Amino acid sequence: MLAFITRRLFQGIFVLFSVLVVVFFLARLSGEPLALFVPVGATADDVARIRAQLGFDQPLLVQLGAFLSGVLRGDFGTSLRFHQPAMQLVLEVLPATVHLTLSAMLIVIVVGIPLGVIAALKRNTAVDALVMSLALVGQSMPTFWLGVLLILVFGVNLAVLPPFGYNEPAALVLPAITLAAISLGIIARSVRSSMLEVINQDYMRTARAKGLTPIQLVAKHALRNALIPALTVLGLQVGTLLGGAVVTEFVFSFPGMARLATQAVLNRDFPIVQAFVAVIAVAVLVVNLLVDVIYAVVDPRITYR
């Protein structure tokens, strides 16, 4: 296992390096941000001086080399707009986004997995049809529309939950539900499909013949084996949740990392964009590694060399 983890860490470093190179060039496809910093009526000398101060007078490969050398030192540059270290700005708002993402993932796990199990056990019944219909609605409903609907119902009309901001834990409820809706439907459908394959296996019939109760059958035999495909889907949903946080944070005026990154894109603040992508890439790589390790915990037959 240790050799596997070490190998994956080295692979992760290569992936992170590749992501940073790609985002460096993609960010600059929008052009130089000089128009946002050059005062009205500036002369050609003023423009040249500001370009040199920002480092845009150097060839693109030279800029890339300077950026990567800074990354090795933990320096992602200084924000062009805020004049502060870019990574520091991202890390300041990271906790809010982490709380939102973890809350949404908790909803997906606590609600989505049981719904999938119930739908499988009640196959071709009204319960199954209802669960799958709700899952389909969750996957199909636009995030921004669901967010506005929840704000109107629970934040304005009923006034039972905070509709905007993040001043108290209760403010996480509505944005977390909004963010979790799509992934919840995906997990429920995935678990149902896996359970339907498992409950018809020979070892399930043997366990049933031994007189195990339905709860024992599900908890000790069926669910544990059905979770392997679901774990893969859960790992992939981390990236989906982080991406969906952009829309969710704007709808709920949530002070998270996605809002900062979106503003940075609009302002062509390259250092913040690059720091944001680096944090997201590391998060996805770590989650995928954890999912692979959990595979071996859930199913002892899986071994890594």
N, C-alpha and C positions, 0 to 999 in steps of 0.2 A: 504493500500500500504506500509506504514512504517513497519508494522509487517512482511510483505512478504520480504521486502528488508533486514530487520534484520535477518530473518531466512536464507535467501540466503547467507548473509555474514558469518554466522556461518557455513553453509555448505561449503562455499568456503574455510574457514580456515581448515576444516577437509580434503578437497580435496587437498589443497596445502601441508598439512602435509604428506598425503599419497604419493603424487608425489615426495616429497623430499626424503622420505624413499626409494621408489623404485629406484630413480635415484642414490642414494647413493650406493646401492648394485650393480646395473647394471654397474656403472662406474668402480667398483672394479673387475668386471669379467675379465677385460683385464690384471689384475695382478698389482703388485707394479711397480711404475715408477722408481725404484732405478737405473736401467741400464742407465737412462738418466742423472743421477746426480753423479754416482760413477766414479771417474777417473780411467783411465787404470792402471792396476797394483795395485789396492787398495787391502789391506789385509782384512781378515775376520773381524778384529776389526774395520777397517774403514767402512766397510759395515754396521756393527752393530751400529756404532755411527751415521751414516747418517740415518739409519732406525729409530733410536730413535729420532733424530732431527725432522724428518718428521712426527713422531707419528704413524708409521706403525708397531711398535713393540707391540702395544696394541691389545687386542682382538677386533674383528670386532664390537661387540656390544658396547664396550667401546668407540670406535671411533665414532660410530653412536650417542651415548649419548652426546659426546663432540660436535659433529657437530650440533645436534638439540639444545643444550643449547646455542651454539653460534648464531644460527639463531634467537632465541628468543631475543637476544641482538642486532640483526641486523648485526652480524658478520658471513660471509660465509667463513672465512678462508683467508689465504694468498696464492697467486698464487705461485706454485712450480717453475715456469719458470721466472716470472717477479719480484717476491718477493715484490708484492704490494697487497693490499686488493682486493680480487677477485671481489666483488660487485662493487667497485670503477672502476675497469677496464671495467666491463660490462656496467656500466652506462655512461662511457665516450664515448662509441661508440653507445649507445642506440639511441641518437637523429638521427643519419644517417639512421638507420634501421627504425625508426618510420616515418621519412620523406618518405622513399621509400615505406613503407607499406601503408601509408595514400594516397600517390600519386596513387599507384596501385588501392586502394579501390575507390578512386575518379573516376578513369577511368572506373572501373567496374560499379559504380552506374550511372554515367552520360551517358555512352555509352550502357551498357548492358540492363538497364531497358527500355529505349526508343526502342531499337532494339526488345526486347521481345514484347512490346506493338504493334509496327508496324507489326511484324510477325503475331500476333494474329488477328489484324484488317484486314490484307491482307491474311487470311488463304487460303491455296491451290492455291496461285498465284505464279508468278515468284519471287516476292519480298519475300514472305515467304520462298520459297525454297532457295533463295540466303542468307537470314539471317541465316537460320538453317544450311546451308552448312558452312558459315563462323564460326558459333559457334562450329560446329563439328571439323573444322580445328584447331580452337584455343584450344579446349580440347585435341586434338590428337597430336599436335605439341610438340616435346620435348623442354623444356625450354632452355637448353643449345644451341640447334641448332637455335632456334629463336633468341636468344641473339647474337650469332655469325653472323647470317644473317643481323640483324639490324646494327651491327657494320660495316660490310663490305659495306652495301648500304649507310647508312646515316652518318656514322662516317668516312669512308675511301673514298669511291668513290665520294659521294656528299659533304662530309665535312661540313655538316650543323649543326651537333650536336656533342658534346664531346663523344667520344667512351669509355673513361675510367675515373676512379676517381670520385671525388665529390668536385670540386673546385668552382662550380657555379650552380645555380638552373637548368640551361639547362641540366646539367649532369644527372638529374633525369629522363628525358623523356624516353630515350631508356630502361634503366632497369625497369622503372615503366610499360612501355608497355609490356615488356617481362614477368614481374611478373604477370600482370593482365590478360594475354591472356587466361589461363585456366579458371580462375574464371569468366571472362566475358562471355565465352561461356555457363558456367553452369547457371549463372544468367539469361541470355537471354532465355534459354530454359525453366527455371523455371517460369519466368514471362509470357512467351507465354502460357504455360500450365495453369497457374492460370487465365489468362485473358480469355481463351477459356471457362473455367467453369463459369466465372462471367458474360460474355456478353450474355449468354443465360438464365439468371435468370429472374424471373417474374418482379422484381423491375426495371430491365433494360428496359424491354418492356414498363413498365408504364412510366418511365422517358422519353423514346423515344416518347411515345404517347403524352406527354405534350409539345412536340416541342423543346426539348433541342437540341442544336447543338452537332455534334460528339465530339468536344473538351470538352464541358461541361459534356457529358456522360462519357467520359474517365476520366477526371480530378476529377469530383465530386463523381462519383459512382463506375465506374469499377476499376480504378487503386487503389483506397484506399482499396478496399476489396481484390484485387489480391495481394497486397503487403504483406499480412500476411505470406503466405508460403515463399515469397522471402526474408523476413526479417530473417526467420530461416536459409535459405541457406546463406545469407550474414554473419550472425554470425558464421556459421561453416567455412566460407571461410577465416576468420581472421587467424585461425590456419594453413590453407593451404597456405596463403600468407607468413606467418612467416616461415613456413617450406621451401617454394619455394625460399625464400630469400637466403638460403644457396648457391644454385646453381647460382642464379642471381648475387649475390655479388662476387662470384669467377669469373664469366665470364667477368664482367665489372670492376674488381679490385675495387669494392666499399668498402670503409672503414667502414663496418657496424658490427653489433653484431654477425651475423652468421659466418662471416670469423673468428672472434676471437674464437668463440665456436668450429669451426671445427679444428682450430689449437690446441686448448686445448685438444680435443679428441685425436688427433694424438700424442700429447706430454704427454697424460695421466695427464693433469693438472686438477685434480679432483675438486678443489675449483671453478675454472672458469666454468666448466661444470655444477656444482650444482647451481651456481649463475645464469647462463644463463637460465637453466630450470626453476628456480624460477620466473624469470622475465617473461618468456613466459607464464607460468601457470597463473600468476597474470593477465597478459594482456587478456588471453582467458576468465578467470573467470569474469573480469570486463565487457568485451564486451558482454558476454552471459547475464549478469545481465541487461545491458543497452538495449539489444534486448527485454528482457521480459518487461521492463518498456515501451519501445516504442510501444509494442503490444497494451497496454492500451490506448496510445495516438492516435494511428491510428484507433483502433476499440473500441469505448466506451462500447461496450457490454462485453468486457473482463474486469473482475475485479479480484483482488487478495485479499485474506484474510490472 
